[in-house]
């Protein structure tokens, strides 16, 4: 999945899966785009076009949408389904779809891969199907038609499919669900209805061993996403957390800065190393993204989820509460965030499910399971 805004999750998952296949001796090519997210590919790379948001001219979209993201304007628009995400990013635009599907088909004909793995990329699924190549990929319950869809946004894709003499389902999400196998980087407790051809695989990355240091919690971590809320709100949330929890706070996704109050520090930066901070974190405040949720679970950190008006983040927030791994705050208000964090620290039962959920995710095999199951699928 490519997008003009900063969306690191799809690329990081693609990188992890590529590493797993390479470690088992498979040759791997990563399709990547110049969208600002696809950096340092771990395998040979093949460039594909990046969609223009809403199908707007490239010159406009390249500057307008990153600015809207920095100002937090994107978080004000409700997004009810993954189909709307694909439409907003421009992935459903007819002209773009024609170009990228043909580009992928040309590459597949020249390289002849045994398998195509789609990280929520519709064009790769379509191209693989036309070329007769086995296609598998990532999936999740919130991206299924049964959970939510908006077929009106998929007119461009349906037009392309009809022109290619292929079935043209009402919803573009049906295309993703039609892959030979769908790998869910989650577990049944979090996503109990992931749909057909679903294989749960839990954590994708290396999961840290929790040692004595993991019980010595002396800070809090805040990451409210890219474009979800204005940077100023995230910083104010960090300052209120520092006061409420009486600890240092690290805020990611905002301009570099530092604040001091009552002997405590609030450190702000565009990027932070969560692997260094989460073993120390008493609580993690985040926007409900899949990667952020799984990072917190990997380190058994109680979570305050601020999902805003995005369907998938709301789903994850509800799952975190249901499994007793944290609390959700629907309005991105610093006072409410600090209040929820203080409750988590003081009321242990609210995060009492962390250990058992982490164990469930660990048992599902991660990227090794993905590779093993793909190797066992008959290709012919």
N, C-alpha and C positions, 0 to 999 in steps of 0.2 A: 504494500500500500504506500503510495507516494502522496505527499501533500505539501503545499507551499508554506504552511505554518509549521512551527516546531513540534513535531510528533515523533519522538524518538522510539516509542515502544515497538512498532512494527519492524523497524530496521534492526534494533537490538535483538529481537527474537529471531529474525532471519539469520543474523550473524551466529547466534548460538546453535541454531539448527545446522547451518553450514559447517561449523566446526565439528559437530557430532558426526556428520557424514564423512568428512575428510579424515577424522580420526579412525574410521573403520575402513579406510583405503579407497573411498569413492572419490571420483573426480567431480568437482563442484564448480558451477558458475553462478554468481550472484547477479541478478538483474538489479540495476540501481539507477537512480535519477538524480539530477542536479537540483535537489530540493532543499539542501541545507541539512538534511537528516542523515543521508547516506555517506558516512565518513569511514575511512580506514577499513575497507572491505577485507575480510579474512580469506577470501578466495579470489580467483580471477573474476573480473567483472565485465558485464555487458550493459551498455547504457541504453535506457529506454526513455521516451519522452515523459515529462512531468505534466500532469493535468493542470489546467488553469482554473482556479476557483470559479464556479458558476459558468464556466465556459467563456469568461471574459477575455478580451485581448491580453496577451502576455504582458505587454508594457504596463498595463494598468494593474493587473493582478499581482505582479511581482513586488510592487511597492505598497499597494493599498492594503492587502490582507496582513502582511507582517506588522504594519502600523496598527491596524485594528486589533491585532493580537496583543501587542505591547500595551495598548490602552485598556485592555480588558473588555473591549466591545463584543468580542465573540461570545463571552460568557453570558451576555444578556439575551441571546437568542435561544429559545427552547429548541432542543433537538430530540425528536421523539423516536427515531429509529436509525439503524445503521444505514438504511437506504438513503436517508437524508444526509448522513455524513458523506456518502459516496457522491451524492448530487452536489453538495456544497464544495467538495474538493475538486469537482469537475470530472471525476472518474466515470460518470454516466453520460457525459456529453458525446453526441454522435460523432462529430468530427474527430475528437480526440480518440475515441474508441477505435475508429477505423484505422487511424495511424498506428496506434500502439499494438493492436492485434496483428496487423500486417508485419510490423517490425519484429514482434516475437515469433511469428510464424517463419519468417525468413531465417531467424537465428536457429530455431528448432530444426528446420530442414537441413541446415548446414552442420549443426553439431550433433543432432540426433540423440538427445538425452533419453535415458531409460524412464526417468520419472521427472515430472514437474511438480515442485512444491510451491503452493500459493500462500503467501502471507496476506490474506484478504485482498488479493489482486484479481479482479474480475477478468481482465484482459488475458492473463496467463491461463486461466481456466478455459476460456473460449478458444484460445490458440491451441492449447494442448488437445482439446477435444477434436478440433478440425484436423489436426495432424495425426490423430490416433495414438497419442502418447498418454500413458497413465498419469493421472493428476490426483494428488492428495494435497492437504493443506491444513492450516489452522482454522479453528472454529471456536464458537462460544455460544452460550444460550441467548444472550441479548442480541446476537446478530442473526437469529433465525427468523423466518417469516412468522412462525407461531408466536414469537414474543412481540414483535412490532415490525411493521413495514409501511411503505408509502409508495405503492406502484405508480402513482402519477409522476413520480420523479424518474421513472425508468423508460420513458418513451424512446430516448435515443438508443439505448441498448436493445430494446425490442426491435427497432427499425434495422439495426445492424444484423441481428440474428435472423430476421426474416430475409434480408438480402443474401445471407449466407446459407439459406435453406435449412436453418436450424430451428428447433423448438424455441418459441419466444414466450417464456412464462410472464405472468403479470408482474411479478416482483423480481428484481435483479438478484435478490438474496437467494432465490431458488437455485441460481447458478452455482453459488458457493456450496449450498447443501448437496448438490449433485456430484461432488467430488467422491472418488473411490473410498477415501477414508478422511475423516476430520479429526484432528488432534486438538484436544482441549487442554490448554495449560492451566488447569484448575482441578477441581475434584467434585464428586457428587454432593458433598455437603454445601459447597458454594454455588454450584450450578446443577441442580437435580434434574433438569429437563433440557439437556443439551442437544437432543434430536437424534436422528438416525445416523448411522455410520460414525458415531462419536466414540473416540477413545480418549479417556482421561489420562493425562501424563504428568500432572502436578508441576513442581518447580522445573523450569527449563535450565537455569544456570546452576553453578556450583553452590551448594547450600552450606553455610558455615556451621562448624561445630560450636555449640554453645558451651562456653567454659565459665570459670568463676568470674571473669571480667564482665560477662553478660548480665550478671546480677548487680553489678556496680553501676547503677544508672544515674548519671549526673547532668544530663542535658535533654533538650527537646529538639526535634527536627520539623521544619515546615517546608512543604513544597505544594503550592496551590496551582501548579500547572502553567502552561503557556497560553495566555489569553483568557483564562478562566476568570480571574479577578485582576484589577489593577495592581501593579507592584506595590503601591502605597498601602493597600489593604493587607497584603501579605506581611509587610514590614510591621504595621501596627499590630497585627495578630502576634507576631514574634515578640514584640515588646510587652504586650499584655500577658503572654505566656510566661515570659521571664519573671514578671512580677508575681503572677499567680502561683507558679511552681517553685519560685526561688531558685532558678537554675539558669545556666547559659542556654541560649537558643541559637540555632543555625537555620537561616532562611535561604532556600535555593530558588533560582529562577527570577532573581531581582538584581538590580545594579549593585556593584560592590559598595559596601558601607559597613560601619560598625557603630554601635551605640552602647553606652554604659549607664547603668542605674543600680544603685544600692549594691554595688560590688559585683553585679552580674553583667555579662556581655551578650549582645545580640549581634551575631555575625551574619552579614548578608553577602551573597555572591551569585553570579549567574549559574554556576555549577558547583556542586559539592560532592565529595566522595562519601556516598551513603554507606559503603562497606566499612569505613572508618568510624562513622558517627552512630550508626544504628546499634552496634553492640553497647553503646553508652546511653542510648535514648530511653527516657522514661515514657515518652509518647511520641508518635509521629502524626503530624497533621498533614493531610494530603487531599487531592482533588478527586480521588476515586478512580484513578487510572489503574489498569490491570497491573502494570509493572510496579507501581508504588504500593499497591495492596500486597502483592506477593513479596516484595522486599521486606515490608514490615512483618509479614507472617514468618518469613525465613529467620528473622532475628527475634521472634516472639515479642514484638513491640506493640503495645496497645495503640489503636488507631482512632483518630478523630477524622472522619471523612466529610469533606465539604463538596458535595457533588454538583452543586449548581443546578442547571436546567438541562443536563445531558442524560439521556436515557441509560446508557451503560454505566455511568458513574453512580446514578441513583440505584441501579440494580446492585452494584458492588457495595454501596453503602448499606443497603438493606441486608445483604448477605453477611457483612461484617457484624452488624448488630445481632442478626439471627443466630450466628455461631458463637456469640459472646466473645468477640475479639476487639470490640470497641464501640464507639458511638458515632452517630451522624449528626451534622448540623446543616440544615438546609439553606439558611441565609448566611452568606459570607461576612459575618459581623465579628470583629475581633473579640468583643466581650463574650459572645456566645461560644466562640471557639475556646477561649480560656476557661470558661465555666465547665465545658464538657471535658477538657483535659484534666482539670482538677478533680472532677468526679471519677475519671478513670484511675487516677493515681490513688484516690482515697477509698474507692469501692472496688475491691479485688474481684468480686463475682462478675462485674461487667466485662472483664477480660479473661474470665476463667476458662474459656474454651481454646485459648491460644495453643497450648501444648498438644492437645489431641488433634486439632486441625493441622498443625504443622506435621505431626506424625502421619496423618492421612495423606497429605501431599507428598511426603517423602517416599511413601511406599509405592507410588505410581510409576516410577521409572524415568521420568524426565525425557531428555533428548535421546537417551539410549533406547528407550522404549519406542520412540518414533522411528529410529533407524532400523531396529529389529523388526518392527511390524511392516515397514515398507519393504524390507528385504524379503519378507515371506509372501508378499502379494504376487500372484502370477501376473507377469507382464503381458502375456499373449493369450 
